[in-house]
């Protein structure tokens, strides 16, 4: 009996939160299914393994690089248009597979599949209402203009989709917060499947760690790295000698230049580490006591999960799936003033630190790669048992 063929789908494998389920889904299903990964661009498997903690081999799956128009093949710009051409390619490939698993968003391929909802980039009005800083920094492109409307109309022409078709799929939301938004917007029922968070970090006693903060992830406007710098600057003004290490790549955009300028102005306590992967990332996280996250309304927050898994006490803004990771009022802030007060309260209390560390250790088990793999295997098994098309 032949193994069922499974396509794991993602529009472009970089180094963000939505790629972790791709890597760990492949790891969970390898050996039992005929696996194909469909994506765009070159596949740097060694770097992806190092970043997400997997140990995949090129023989574990087939890589199918989507065919895109020439001018879109090697650019990070025009993401919506690239995504439309990518989804059109996936739709044409769909009949070859028993199971389609879209690890980034909704799936509309004329047949039932499995869709993981990683963020709301496919909902135009929510993309900006949930992340207003996007339009603050790129108003010329993301503003409500005839040019923007023309661009989106072109995307819809390349890949017209029907939200009603999403309801036939098995939907996996990356947090209860995401599941609630799906129900609110589309009446879409979903299961919560938390993404896999790497858990293999060095065990460093809390008292031996640096009395400082780490923040992890892309340095882009919606991550609000500038706000985190302002919060910790105010904490330092209250007499706390803490530092900040920023683990994420900077580009030459206006926002990237602003963060670099802020870091240069405060180089006595801010360090730009750039992209940190593998053992270097693990070391930096595991040797710091605290973490901070700036993005509001994050659907989940792999970076938050990794800092928690490494043993950091992590502070996050209210709203979004990151709240479910820390799940404690002392770590969830509403605005900069509240953040400063809550951070200071923890910095000055050994008892609070011990309580929060215990709480976060207990909570972290829900987000382990092992838990994710068990659940995604069962989802695929149930899908095949209930619906297998020729």
RATAGI-V8119 format. One record per backbone hydrogen bond with DSSP energy under -1.0 kcal/mol. CO is the residue of the C=O (numbers start at 1). NH is the residue of the N-H. If there is no record, write none. Layout:
CO|NH / CO|NH
//
This chain:
4|34 / 5|98 / 5|99 / 6|36 / 7|101 / 8|38 / 9|103 / 12|14 / 19|23 / 20|24 / 21|25 / 22|26 / 23|27 / 24|28 / 25|29 / 26|30 / 29|32 / 29|33 / 33|35 / 34|6 / 35|62 / 36|8 / 37|64 / 38|10 / 39|66 / 43|45 / 44|48 / 45|49 / 46|50 / 47|51 / 48|52 / 49|53 / 57|60 / 62|37 / 64|39 / 69|72 / 70|73 / 78|82 / 79|83 / 80|84 / 81|85 / 82|86 / 83|87 / 84|88 / 85|89 / 86|90 / 87|91 / 88|92 / 89|93 / 90|94 / 93|96 / 94|97 / 99|7 / 100|114 / 101|9 / 102|116 / 104|118 / 113|170 / 114|102 / 115|172 / 117|174 / 120|123 / 123|127 / 125|129 / 126|130 / 131|134 / 132|136 / 133|137 / 134|138 / 138|141 / 138|142 / 139|143 / 143|145 / 145|149 / 146|150 / 147|151 / 148|152 / 149|153 / 150|154 / 151|155 / 152|156 / 153|157 / 154|158 / 155|159 / 162|165 / 163|166 / 165|168 / 166|169 / 170|115 / 171|191 / 172|117 / 173|193 / 175|179 / 176|180 / 177|181 / 178|182 / 179|183 / 180|184 / 181|185 / 182|186 / 182|188 / 183|187 / 191|173 / 199|201 / 205|208 / 206|209 / 210|212 / 210|289 / 212|290 / 213|245 / 214|292 / 215|247 / 218|220 / 220|223 / 221|224 / 224|228 / 225|229 / 226|230 / 227|231 / 228|232 / 229|233 / 230|234 / 231|235 / 232|236 / 233|237 / 235|240 / 236|239 / 240|242 / 243|213 / 244|271 / 245|215 / 246|273 / 247|217 / 249|219 / 253|257 / 254|258 / 255|259 / 256|260 / 257|261 / 258|262 / 259|263 / 260|264 / 261|265 / 262|266 / 264|267 / 266|269 / 266|270 / 269|244 / 271|246 / 277|280 / 278|282 / 279|283 / 280|284 / 281|285 / 282|286 / 283|287 / 285|288 / 287|210 / 289|313 / 290|214 / 291|315 / 298|321 / 301|305 / 302|306 / 303|307 / 304|308 / 305|309 / 306|310 / 307|312 / 308|311 / 313|291 / 315|293 / 316|333 / 319|297 / 321|324 / 322|326 / 323|327 / 328|331 / 331|316 / 333|318 / 335|339 / 336|340 / 337|341 / 338|342 / 339|343 / 340|344 / 341|345 / 342|346 / 343|347 / 344|348 / 346|349 / 349|353 / 350|354 / 351|355 / 352|356 / 353|357 / 354|358 / 355|359 / 356|360 / 357|361 / 358|362 / 359|363 / 360|364 / 363|366 / 364|367 / 365|368 / 367|197 / 368|372 / 369|373 / 370|374 / 371|375 / 372|376 / 373|377 / 374|378 / 375|379 / 376|380 / 377|381 / 378|382 / 379|383 / 380|384 / 381|385 / 382|386 / 383|387
//
